């Protein structure tokens, strides 16, 4: 044996193996990652892959058959209901394991475990903020509520067992590619993870607030100016539940809603001296949706049609997974959330339902006074009261764990304190009271809706829903249509919770919950339709405060269109869902056309002329839409910037409707004047100035070939890890904010559905993704182009007898 | 002849081991065959290198064709290799080949010349 060369050669070879087994920054361990028997190549799915399998699991009671159709939608037929949810869990894991687990990590504040602390502790601060918001606490409480309900307990457990049955049989080579890229492994699913996933939806849909920004605005505006800039009700509001003799509002609140006697000095302290920064990690402000249902009196078939398009972040893998769930008792079709059992939006043999976000403010902050730096006691109703502490352990990849103590008070958890500061200088301690903290069992609503056969079943099901409050729309084969804004809503006095509230006595706490039967609703209205698009649910005569800032334009145009339509078909509804008419521009057009042409140069006149000729449609090829969008933003900036720049603190700007409505009401609108100049500017001055600024930007866009709306907006569907290679970019699609087709850059209709409740249900749907979460599958993004083109797929409610239909491409059989 | 036999045996053994063991089993395969079929160091290295190169190249190519390059194109953008699937296959084969060559070379020093 030649010892020296042997040692040298062996050491070098072993060193090479070690180097290739290690992760270098964002580069995964290359040896296993590239190995054709272990790494990325294992995720490259054969395009002819055969989806046939006979599987057996001891957890099952009977037989379950799953038929996969040519779009990879599973149609599940179970003998026993418990088995149905076992198989739903198994299928979610098979197609979407990485995403559903990653989202529960995000919900629980565990991202640092996978990604490390991040640049400037970005991921770690995100994790801490989620924990301090009380996500873990809230999920534990809602899991308790679910486990107290025998059906929910059965569902959650069967679902988790199904996921784990799938995970248990995975070898590392079979892991979804994201695990290989990030070099970690899936852990066991638990019922708590399902609760966390649903809490994440609460965070996404009811976690938004402007409390800090509004508090900062108190420092620069007098009360009257604030009311002008932030009116509670828009002039163009078409409420979800309009008041009428057939639909009266409650005459008065069920409880005393007077603000505390010292609110003027302690709370409405305009031009005061509050200083604070922006809250971290806000959910997307554009999260919203459209839904509407038309009664048989307005349709060609004489039966209701129900439609829904929830607007969320456009991601791959999609949040949605399409499927059919069937037992002898029911057969339900629609989209599900990988991470939770049931169908979330869909229809069954009797009814259809649809949801949009209520968007009411159910998250408020209270400023605490701690006795000392130990933060063990806080001042409450005239005495020192002890906090309850919860110590969270945050695991961080490549670093020692962080132990974070969260203090719970009567106001909620202290989200910000001296260990997690609201900004670098301040010692403000803020507790957060959030409706999602309260025990609740939202999953049971969906279980109930999946099984509903009529209006009463639907109403009973949605009463379980407390947060994130939704506008639950309903239509049935028997001809009923209805909408309820459902959730548990704190009964608030006017502007309660718009600003940070004093947190030293109980008088600023919520005064109770609005009785469920007083929630805004509309049942079989004589106008023949119900609709919602995240606008305010009622007008100002409703006796409770709804909160501020709701979008108005989608609701306005939907109602205008529906009230003018008759003999409606599903094609009409599809055309409406993908409609690009910009009604906000219709409102603002006359103002912009007041621009004095003689004060413009050649370029500015050219763009004004294109705008003048514009059809007011945000279609991909329209240049007018780009001009309008940029010009209007510049006009808002010209008019308001001088007033808002009085503070460097983060602030919110007025809602989308405020400028146009203010200018229509008052041509001498106070804020037109630029307070930094000695002259008094007029609207015409600002129109010219804003068009001049806009022209600079427009010329550059034109040079880059991006003046067309579709190219300017540049819609994309991004992978959850923001990897462009795994995303779909530059999609040719129109739409935009305030447009029914609410497609923005990376946000928009995440599922479009049209269901006509004829005897044989006629249903259509599409989402911007694909059934497989695997970037190496042809089913990863195969719906994206259809979605962008405004096309729909016919949704096939399969009967068990149709298993030889040519649409069936795969069959999975599960048995004991 | 010995070279050809070595190449075939290394590929076959590495493939079989890879079904049960992690990716570095290619080193094991190349080492075992290198120890059993004695050759000069340079020839042994060549056998290990060529064998794993061919094995990984063929496996990756077959998978890639059956996948119609869906994944390789994406990962060749991510890694980044300009979206070139062939380059990704080549790098895959080269990395495996280096490990196979090193292991076979080490084995060749076990016996006195």
HADDOCK unambig.tbl for C-alpha pairs under 7 A between the chains (distance, minus, plus):
assign (segid A and resid 1 and name CA) (segid B and resid 109 and name CA) 5.87 0.50 0.50
assign (segid A and resid 1 and name CA) (segid B and resid 110 and name CA) 4.56 0.50 0.50
assign (segid A and resid 1 and name CA) (segid B and resid 111 and name CA) 4.50 0.50 0.50
assign (segid A and resid 1 and name CA) (segid B and resid 112 and name CA) 4.65 0.50 0.50
assign (segid A and resid 2 and name CA) (segid B and resid 109 and name CA) 5.25 0.50 0.50
assign (segid A and resid 2 and name CA) (segid B and resid 110 and name CA) 6.37 0.50 0.50
assign (segid A and resid 2 and name CA) (segid B and resid 111 and name CA) 6.97 0.50 0.50
assign (segid A and resid 2 and name CA) (segid B and resid 112 and name CA) 6.15 0.50 0.50
assign (segid A and resid 5 and name CA) (segid B and resid 109 and name CA) 6.67 0.50 0.50
assign (segid A and resid 6 and name CA) (segid B and resid 106 and name CA) 5.24 0.50 0.50
assign (segid A and resid 6 and name CA) (segid B and resid 109 and name CA) 5.15 0.50 0.50
assign (segid A and resid 6 and name CA) (segid B and resid 110 and name CA) 6.80 0.50 0.50
assign (segid A and resid 9 and name CA) (segid B and resid 102 and name CA) 6.64 0.50 0.50
assign (segid A and resid 9 and name CA) (segid B and resid 105 and name CA) 6.82 0.50 0.50
assign (segid A and resid 9 and name CA) (segid B and resid 106 and name CA) 5.09 0.50 0.50
assign (segid A and resid 10 and name CA) (segid B and resid 103 and name CA) 6.88 0.50 0.50
assign (segid A and resid 10 and name CA) (segid B and resid 106 and name CA) 5.26 0.50 0.50
assign (segid A and resid 13 and name CA) (segid B and resid 99 and name CA) 6.31 0.50 0.50
assign (segid A and resid 13 and name CA) (segid B and resid 102 and name CA) 5.11 0.50 0.50
assign (segid A and resid 13 and name CA) (segid B and resid 103 and name CA) 6.09 0.50 0.50
assign (segid A and resid 16 and name CA) (segid B and resid 99 and name CA) 6.95 0.50 0.50
assign (segid A and resid 17 and name CA) (segid B and resid 24 and name CA) 6.80 0.50 0.50
assign (segid A and resid 17 and name CA) (segid B and resid 99 and name CA) 6.86 0.50 0.50
assign (segid A and resid 31 and name CA) (segid B and resid 23 and name CA) 6.52 0.50 0.50
assign (segid A and resid 32 and name CA) (segid B and resid 23 and name CA) 5.30 0.50 0.50
assign (segid A and resid 34 and name CA) (segid B and resid 92 and name CA) 5.37 0.50 0.50
assign (segid A and resid 35 and name CA) (segid B and resid 23 and name CA) 6.10 0.50 0.50
assign (segid A and resid 35 and name CA) (segid B and resid 92 and name CA) 6.92 0.50 0.50
assign (segid A and resid 36 and name CA) (segid B and resid 56 and name CA) 6.21 0.50 0.50
assign (segid A and resid 36 and name CA) (segid B and resid 59 and name CA) 6.09 0.50 0.50
assign (segid A and resid 36 and name CA) (segid B and resid 60 and name CA) 5.56 0.50 0.50
assign (segid A and resid 37 and name CA) (segid B and resid 18 and name CA) 6.43 0.50 0.50
assign (segid A and resid 38 and name CA) (segid B and resid 23 and name CA) 6.41 0.50 0.50
assign (segid A and resid 41 and name CA) (segid B and resid 60 and name CA) 6.45 0.50 0.50
assign (segid A and resid 41 and name CA) (segid B and resid 63 and name CA) 6.69 0.50 0.50
assign (segid A and resid 44 and name CA) (segid B and resid 63 and name CA) 6.78 0.50 0.50
assign (segid A and resid 44 and name CA) (segid B and resid 64 and name CA) 6.94 0.50 0.50
assign (segid A and resid 44 and name CA) (segid B and resid 67 and name CA) 5.68 0.50 0.50
assign (segid A and resid 44 and name CA) (segid B and resid 71 and name CA) 5.59 0.50 0.50
assign (segid A and resid 45 and name CA) (segid B and resid 67 and name CA) 5.54 0.50 0.50
assign (segid A and resid 46 and name CA) (segid B and resid 66 and name CA) 4.94 0.50 0.50
assign (segid A and resid 46 and name CA) (segid B and resid 67 and name CA) 4.64 0.50 0.50
assign (segid A and resid 47 and name CA) (segid B and resid 66 and name CA) 6.18 0.50 0.50
assign (segid A and resid 47 and name CA) (segid B and resid 67 and name CA) 5.32 0.50 0.50
assign (segid A and resid 725 and name CA) (segid B and resid 74 and name CA) 5.19 0.50 0.50
assign (segid A and resid 725 and name CA) (segid B and resid 75 and name CA) 6.91 0.50 0.50
assign (segid A and resid 725 and name CA) (segid B and resid 77 and name CA) 5.71 0.50 0.50
assign (segid A and resid 725 and name CA) (segid B and resid 78 and name CA) 5.53 0.50 0.50
assign (segid A and resid 726 and name CA) (segid B and resid 74 and name CA) 6.21 0.50 0.50
assign (segid A and resid 775 and name CA) (segid B and resid 71 and name CA) 6.30 0.50 0.50
assign (segid A and resid 776 and name CA) (segid B and resid 70 and name CA) 5.73 0.50 0.50
assign (segid A and resid 776 and name CA) (segid B and resid 71 and name CA) 4.29 0.50 0.50
